[in-house]
Every structure is written in C-alpha cells, then in structure tokens.
Amino acid sequence: MASPLKITFLGGLGEIGRNCAAFEYEDQILLLDCGLMFPDHDMLGVDIVLPDFSWVHERADKIVGCVLTHGHEDHVGALSYLLPDVSFPLYGTEVTLGLAYPRIEENGLLGRTEFNEVRDGETHQIGPFSCQFFAMTHSVPQAVATAITTGQGTVLHSGDFKIDLTPVDGRLSDLSGIGAIATDPGIRLLLADSTNAGSAGYSVSETEVGKVLYDLMHRYRGRRIVTACFASHIHRVQQIADAAIEYDRKVATLGRSMKRNVAMGREMGVLHIPDDALIDIEEIDKYDPGEVIVISTGSQGEAMSALTLMATRESRWLNVGEEDVVILSSHPIPGNEHAVNKVIDKLTRQGVEVVHSGIEDVHATGHAKREELKLLQSLTHADWFVPVHGEYTHMVHHAKIAEQMGTPADRILVCEDGDTLVLDDDGLTRGDRVSAEYIYVDGKTVGEIGTSVLRDRQVLGEEGVVTIVMMVDLDRREIVSGPELITRGWVQEVESADLLAEGAKRAAKAVNDSLSGGGNADQVGKAARKAVGSFVNQRTRRRPMIVPVVLEA
C-alpha cells in the first residue's frame, strides 16, 4: 500500500492570482508556483496580496523544492516574500527562471535558493516526486504543464495554457507527450486552468494579433506610436517590434521591467530585435514621430507605471498629445478595469488617439476556452478532476465541462483556497482545511494589515472621520474642557458650525451622564462616541468613523 499524497491549495482557487499549491508525500513537500495577487479597488493602500504562508513556515524543513509553471507574477511574484523564511531550490524553464530572478536578486535572496533549469520533455527527481515537464503555449514563453508522479500515480497540472496552433515562436503544446502518459501510466488526477471556462469556442492565436499590429502601423504612418503590454509578454513585444521594423520605425522601451525583459529575451534568443533597430528612450526626440515606436509598461493602469505617468503628464521621457497614438495591447485583469479606464480617459483628454481591445483585436487571451478545455479532458482521461486557477464561477464552469466530457460527477471536486485533498489507494477525498487568509503588503509592511484596517480605510475614504476631543476630571466627575467636534471628510467645518455645536452638546450630555454614573475614561469615551454616532446618522444619514479622545486632568 503506497503512502497517501496530500495536496494543499494555498492560493489561486476562487481568485485570479496568489497561485500556490503544496504536494506532500512521505513527509516531504513540493511547492508548485508561488505567486502574488494585485489588489482589488476596495483594498485601499494595499500594494499586493500574498498567500498565507504560515502552513509552509511550520513545515519549512520538509520543503524539497518549488516548480514554477511559468514566469507571470501571479505564479512567481511571492518568492521574494517566502524565501527569507524558507529556503528551497527552484525548478523552471530558462525564461521562467529569468523572469523570477530579478526580484529575488533585488531582495538579496540568491543565497536562499538555487536555480535548476528544466527543458521540455525532461524528467527531474525532486525528493520523492518525479516531475516531467511538457511544453504548453501561453502568453509568456516556455510555460509548462507538470506531471508529478509518486506511489499514488501521476497528477497532471496544466499550468496556465491555451492551445495555440500557430505560436509566435513555433513551440507547440506537447499534446502527444501528454497523451502518451495518459495512456501509460495513466493520469489519476488532472488539475487544469479554469480562467476561460465560461468562454465559448477557441482562443485566438497570438499571431492573429500580429496581423492587426501591422495594419495599425500602416494606418498611423507618420504619427508616433506608444504601445503598452505586459513586460513578460515577450511574444507580443516581438510582434510589435516586427511590425514597427517593417515600417522603418526604431524601437524604444520604456519602463524598468520592459527594458530588463527585452534585454533578457534577446540574450536568451527568444526575442529577436536587431541592434540597429533599438534606440534608447533618451534618443526619441532625434527622430520624426513616424520613425519611432515606444513599447511601454503600464497596460494595467498601475499607479506609477510608465503609461500612467504619461497620462498624468509626469513622465520625464514623453509628453504625448494630439499627434500621438497609444495602443493598449492587453486586456484589464479583473479588478483593474477602473484604473485602465482612468488612464484611457486622461490620455484622451490630452488629444491622444487610444486604441484598445474594445476597438481593435490588439490582444489575444493566454488561457484556453471551452473547446480547448474539452480537448484536454478527452486527451487525459483522468480518473479524478479538480479545476484550478480562476474565480469560483470559472471553476464551476470547468467542472461542468469535465462532466460533459465523461468524468463522473462524484469524481470532480471544486475546491477553494485552504482546501486539502488526499489521494490514496481508495481515491480522492477532502482533508482538513488550512489557513488561506489574504496577507496584505502595504509598502514594507507585510501581514500587519487585516480586514479591519481595510474596513476602517474604506469608512474614512467614503464617510470621513469625526473626532471628539475633551478633558475630564474623574475625581471631581466633571468636564474640564470640550467636548469639541473636529471633522475631516464628513462636513465642511466652517459651513456646518451649528451642526458641530449641536453634536458637541449631545456628546457633553452623554459624558456628564457617564461621569455621574461613575464611568472611567474608557466608558466616557464610549458614551460620547455612541451619542455622536447616533446624532450624525440621524442628521446626515452617514456613518463616518467616530474617534473619542478623552484627556484626564
């Protein structure tokens, strides 16, 4: 009888981001991905969101490695937050490791890990886990699916993927390799990308975007063009550069990560831009507008990104206007729509012509749609299926696809962050749940901001704050001075003097009643807060934060 295989989902199930799963076998653990999530609009002041790594910290001595399926931040971006506490080697393709390297280096963590390059089709033994890697097409080069084999058979994790039959680099998804292991030894459990499970049909090939880019270069001859896309989308960068060079434009990069990734891609041979076609961003004013193209970061409307700085006229490199065209060669990540729309609006106010995916087909998804997911289901014939990577609705859609393709409903499990599965000789069952809370990063502060702080920030941002300041003599049971109401974001103090005065009277009555009843400073403050809160809500139908400040004489 083989030991059971436990799979713990620390992130990525029920959200877009924080992808991280742990495979535990014979008291050793293999991590698969270690990603972050970008904050929703209501996560005020939060820079990024991490998985709750407390479960990993408690088992630090059992971690034998981390397999990285591809180089996107939602799969590798949290490494620099985990490696200070847990040391382990990394396994990934050359480009994946290259994209993960800078953050690890910047944080001085190179001594906490080692980089093990894997190639398509190779098998690596990582502790008790035999891991075979299969090429998969995605929106970043060298993505892989991973077959993890233990005494409990083979678990196949698709990674993020689409089935692109005409990829930019010619590297096709290794469907034949996956089909071979599905036949022998067979796949006991399939974990597969669910992002586009609710979208009908097939995803569009990345090369189709290239055709649109060529058309746009022709249409906007003589005008300066700025394109924005993910810095990791090297295939998109390649197609932008190809189209630009075809129309005799010089290529300049803007944004630290874009410049770094272009250099890395050229060095690795996965990005082909001739030396004489590249210029430094400082040189663009030497050329006529129709002779240059700028490839920029900021396609998601990030606050300090190169494109946002252009939109707010704060860029040190570019001042855009009526003669410029901005092409957003991307689609907003869920939650980023508002930020992207703000950037588009600000650019438009400057007279810039903005082209985005709602106008032209300047973006192609990197995730498989329903027909491609059906193909993977029919190819793998897995005994059990668990949809991963996506919001809960996406995973439910994917579960229905699996059932439609012949997987029995009782062999499909829809899980969430914190769920644990146990694969043993009898099949797949649910285990105990673990903590999978959001860990918020605000500046250099990690994990000290909880949901209560975010609620306070939301109240402050939407309703304002009212501070009640008073001095009391607890021995004599009387008010020495105040109460005085000071407000920010609730009402205009100058224009609402009568309202504030009436609120102060209500507070004074409540404080005197509390003092007469023998209340201490804490009880006096609570009485004032309750009275003012009731008054404020009654008079304005608003609920600002009420903060009592009680000074003792």
N, C-alpha and C positions, 0 to 999 in steps of 0.2 A: 504494500500500500504506500503510495507516494505522499509526501508531505503536502498539505494544502498550500495554495497560492492565494495570498491576500492582496487585494487591490484597493488602495485608499485614494479617493479623489479630494485633493486639497484646493482645487480651483478649476474654473473653465466649464462647469456644468450649471447652466442657468444664467450665464452671462457671456459676454464677449470679452475675453481676457483672463488673466490670472491662471493660465493653463499649467497645471502641475498634478501629476499622479505618482503614486508610490506603489511599487510591486515588491511584496515581501515574501521571501521563500527561504526556508531553512535558516531563519533568524538573520537573514541579510536582506538589504533593501536597495532596490534600483529606482532612482527617480526618472521620470520621463517628462521633460520640459520643466521650466522654472520661470514662469512669465509674470508680468505685471498687467494691470488694467488702468486705462485712463479714466479719470473721474467723471461721473455724471454732472450735469449742470447744477444739481442741488447739493453737491459735495463741496460746499463753499470753502475756498482756501486750500483745498487738497490738491497736491501735485500729482500723485499716483496712488494706486491701491495695490496692496500686496496680498498674497495668500497668508493665512495664519500658519506660520512655520513652527509653532510650539510642538506639534506632533513630531516633526523632524528633529527638532532640538533634543527632545527626550530620547531619541534613538540615533544620535549623531555617530556613535561608534559602529553602527550597523550599515551605514551608507557605503555602498561599493562603487557608486558612480551615478552619473546623470546623462541620459541620452537626450540629445537635442534634435527635434524633428526638422526644424528649420530656424532661420535667423530673425524672425519677427520679434518685436519687443514683448508681445503678449506670450511668447514662448521662452525667451532668454533674458528678458529685462530685469528679472528679480534676482539673478545670480549674485549681483554685487551686494545684495541685502542679506543673502543667506550664507555666502562663503565666509564672512567674518566669524561666524559661529560654528559652521560645519564644513570641514574640508573633504573634498571628494574630486575625482577626475571627471572630465567632460568627454563625451563622445559625439562627434558630429562630422558632417562633410566639411570640406575646406572653406567654402563660403559661409556656412553656418558658424563655424568657429571664428572665422574672420569678423563676422558681424557681432559676435558676443565679446570678442577680445577687448575692444576699447574701453568699455565701462569697467571691466574687471581690472584693466591696467590702471585706469584713472583713479580707482579706489585703492590702489596698492595691494591688490589681492592675488597677484600672479603666483605668489608662493603658497597660496591656499589651494591650488588646483593644478592639473596638468591637462594639456590639450591632445586628445587622441583622434586623429583624422580617420574617418571611415570612408569607404568607396562603395559605389553601387554594387550590390550583389554580395558584398563581403559579409562574413560572419565573425563576430567578436565574442569571446567568452568574458563576461563581466561577472565575477563571482560565480554563483550557481546559475546565472542567466546566460543563455546562448542567444545572441541578438543578431539577426540577419536584416540587412538594410536594402530596401527596394526604392528605385528612383520613382518619384512622383512629381507631376507638374503642378506648379503653384505660382503665386505672384512674386516669388523670390527664388533665385536659382538654387538648385541642389537640395530641394526638400526631399524627405524620405518617409516611407512607411516602414515600420519596425515590427518584425516577427520576434516575439520573446518566448523562448522555449524553456520549459522546466520539466520536472517529472509529471506535471499536470498537463502536458501537451503544449500546444502553441497558441499564444494570444497575439492577434494581429492588430496593431494600432495604425490607422491610416495616415496619421498626421493631417495637416491641412492639405487639401488636394483638389484638383479638378482633372478631368481627362481631356487634355488639350492635344489634339492630333497633329497640330502644326505649331509646336512651340518655337519661340524665337531662337533658342539655342539647339534645337533638334533633339533634345534629351526627352524621350517619351516616357510616360509612366510605364513601369515594368509590370504590365498586366500578366504577361506569360510567366514571370517569376512567381507572382502571387498565385496564379492558377496552379503552378507546379506544387507549391506547398499545400494548397487547398486539397490537392489530390493525395499527396503523400508528404507529411504525415497526417494532414487534415488540420483544420482550424477549429479549436474548441470554442474560442471566444473572439468576436470581432468588436472592436471599438472604432467608431468612424465619425468623421467630421459631419456635423449637422447644420452648419451655418445657412445653407441654401436649400434645406429640405422642404421648405414651403414654396419654393420657386419652380414652376413647371419647365419642362424642356431640358435643353443642354446649355451649358455655359458657352459664351463666345470665345473663340480662340484669341489669344493675346495678339497674334499677327493681324487680326482684323483692326485693332486699334492703330497699328502702324499705317494702314491704308488711309484712315481718317486724318492722321497727323500729316501725311503727305499732301492731302487735299487742303488742309489748313495752311500749310506753308505756301502753297500756290495762291490761295485766296488772299493771304495777307502779305504778299510780296511788297517790299518797300517799308513795312512797318516793323518796329521792334516787337519781338515776341518773348514773353516770360511764361515758362511752363512750370507748374508745380505738381510734384508727385512724391510718393514716399521715397526716401533716400535708399531704402533697401530694395526698391523695385528696379533692379538693375536691368531687367529686360525692357521695362518701359523707358528707362534712360537711354538704352541702346537704340530703341526705335525713334525716340525724339531726336537723338543725335544723327541717326541715319537720314531722317527726313530733312533736318536742318542742313547737313552737309550736301545733300542732293541739290539744295537751292543756294549753295555757296555761302552759307552762314557759318560764322565762327561760334563755337560753343563755350559758354562761361558757366561755371557752377556758383551757386550762392547758398550759403548755409554750411555750417561746420560739418554736419553729418553727410551732406551731399558731396562735398569736396573729398572727404575721407573715403566714402564708399566708392566714388568714381576712381580714385587712386588705387584702392584695394582691388576693384574689379578688373582694372587694366593690368595690374601686376599679376593677378591670378589667371588672366587670359579668358575671363568670362565676359569682359566688356571690351569692345573694340572701337576706339576712337583714335584716329591718327594724331600724332603730336602737333602737326601743323594746323589741326582743326580746333585745338583747345587754346583758349586765352584766359588770362586771369581776369577776375571781375573788375579789377582796377583799370583795365585797358579798354573797357567797352566804349568809352566816350571817344576813342580814337577811330571808331568805325561808324559808318552811317547806320541808321536804325534797321534797315533791311539787310544788313550784313552780319547781324548778331542774333543769337538766341540765348536766353538765360534759363538754366534748369535749376529750380529753386526748391527748398523745403517749405513747409507751411501749408500743405494741402488740407490739413485738418483744422485750420484756424487757430493753431496753438498761439498762446498769448505773445511770446517773444520770438516767434519764428520769423524767418526772412520775409515771407509774403505778408504777414500781418504788419510788420514794420513798414513795408512798402505802402500798405493800405492806410496806415496812420501817419504817413509822411515822416517817419522816424528812421528810415533806412539810410545808412551812411554811404551806400553804394548806388542806389537807384531812386530817382524821382520819376514816377510814372504819371502819364497824362493822356491826353486825347489821341496821341499818335501811337499809343501802346496797346497791345493785345495780351491779355493774361489767359492762359489755358489751364484750367484745373483738371489735370489728367488723373482723377481719383474720384472716389465716392465717399461721402462722410461716414465714418464709423458711427454706429448707433450711439446717440448722446452728444455727438459733435455737430449736429445739423445747425444748431443756433449759431455756434461760433463761426462756422463756414459761411453761413448766410450773412453774418455781420461783415466779414471780410469782403464778400462779393459786393455788398451794398456800399462799403466805403470806397472800394476801387471804382465802382460805377459813378459815384459822386465826383470822382476826380476826372471823369470822362473816359476812363479805360473801358475798352470792349472786353467783356469777360465771357469766355466760352467754357461751359461745364457739361457734365454728363446729362443734364436735363435738356441740353440744346443739341449736342453732337455726341456721337458714340466715342468719346475720348477716354473711356475706361472700360475694362473688362474684369469681371469678378475673378478672384483666385480660388473660389470654392465651388465644388460640384453641385449641380442642380439635380432635380428629381430623377431624370433618366440616367444620369451618370451614377447616382447612388444605387439605382436599381441594378445597373451593370456590375457594380462592386458586390452587391448582395448575391447576384447569380453566379459570380465568379468564385466567391469564397466558400459558399455553402457552410457557414459557421454553425456550430451546434447551438451557440448562445450569442445574443447580440445586445450591446449596450451603446446607445447613441451618446456621443460626447461633443464637446466644442460647440456651444451655442446657447441661446436663451432657451428657457424651458419649452416654449412653443415650438421652436425648431426641433428639439429632441423628440417631442411627441409626434410631430410630422414624420420624423425619421423612423420612429418605432412603427408607425402605420405602413410606411414603405416596406420595412423588413417583413412585416406580417403579410403584406400583399405579395411579396416575393417568396413566400413559403415558410418563413420561420414561425413556428408555433407561438401564439401569444404568451404562453406560460414560460417561454424561453427568451423573452425580451424584457429587459429591466430598464426602466427610465430612472436614472439616479440624479442626485444633486450634490453640490459641494458638501463634503463631510461624510458622505456615504462610504461604507466599506463593503466590498464583495469578497466572498470566499469561494474559490474554485477548488473542489476536491473530487475524489473518485465518484461521488454521488451526483455532482453537477455544480451549479452556481447558486449560491444563497447570499442573502444580505447579512452582514455582520454588524458590529457596534458602530455607532456614529462617532466621529471625532470633531473637534472644533474646526470650523472653517469660516470664522469671522473675517470681515474686511479689516485689514490693517492699513491705516491711512498714513501717508507720508506728507508732511507739511514742512517744506524747507528741509532742514536737517533733523526734524523731529519725526521719529518713526514709532508708531504704535501708541503714542500718548494722547491721541485724539480719538475719541469714541463717538458713538452716535449721539450722545447727549450734547457734546460740544457742537456737533454739526447742527443739531436742532436749535441750540442757542444762537448759532451764527445765522440760521435761517430766520429766526424770530427778529434778531437785531437788524437783518437786512430788509425784512419785509414790513416789520411793525415798529421798529425803533426801540428806545430804552427810556425809562423814567427812573431817575434816582431820587430817593427820599433821604435827605440829609437832616439829622437832628442831633442835639446834645441833651442828655438827660442826667439827672441826679438821682440815682437809685436809692440812696439813703433817705433823701427828702421826698422821694416819689413825685418828682415834678420835672417838667420840661424846662431846660435852661435856655435853649435857643432852637428855632425852627418849629415844626418841620418845614423844609424848603424843597420844592419840586424842581429838579433840573432835568431837561429832556433833550434828547438827540434823536431825530428821525420820527418823532411822534407828532408834535405840532410845533409851529413857529412860536418860540417863547415870547417874542415882542408882541405878536398879534393875538396871543391867547393868554394874556396876563390874568384875565378874570377866571379862565378855566383852571389855570395853575393855582391860583389863590383858593378857589373852591376845593380843589383836590387837597391842598395843604390843610384846610380846615377839617376835611374828613379824616386825614391822617392824624391831626392833633387830637381829635376826639377819640380815635381808636387807641392812640398812645396813652392818653390820660386814663382811659378805662383799663388798659392793661396794667399801668402803674398802680392804679388804685387796687387792683386785684392781686398785687404782689408779683407782677411779672418781672423776669430778668431781662437783660439786654436782648437776648435771642428772641424771647417771647414778644417783647415790644416791637422788634423789627418785623416779626411775622404778622402782628396785628396791623401795623402800618401798611405792609405790602398787601394784605387781604383787602383792607378798606380802599386803598388807592386803586388796586386792580379792579375791584367791583365798580368804582366810580368811573374809571377810564372806559371800561367796557360799556357801561350804561350810557355815557355821554357821547362816545365816538364809535362804538361797535368795533373797536380794535383791541388787540391784545399785545401791547408792547411788553418787553421784559421789564419787570419792576424790581429794582435793586434798593433795599433799605440800607442806609449807613447810620448806625447808632453809635455815637461817641459818648463815653461816660465822663462826667465832670469830676 
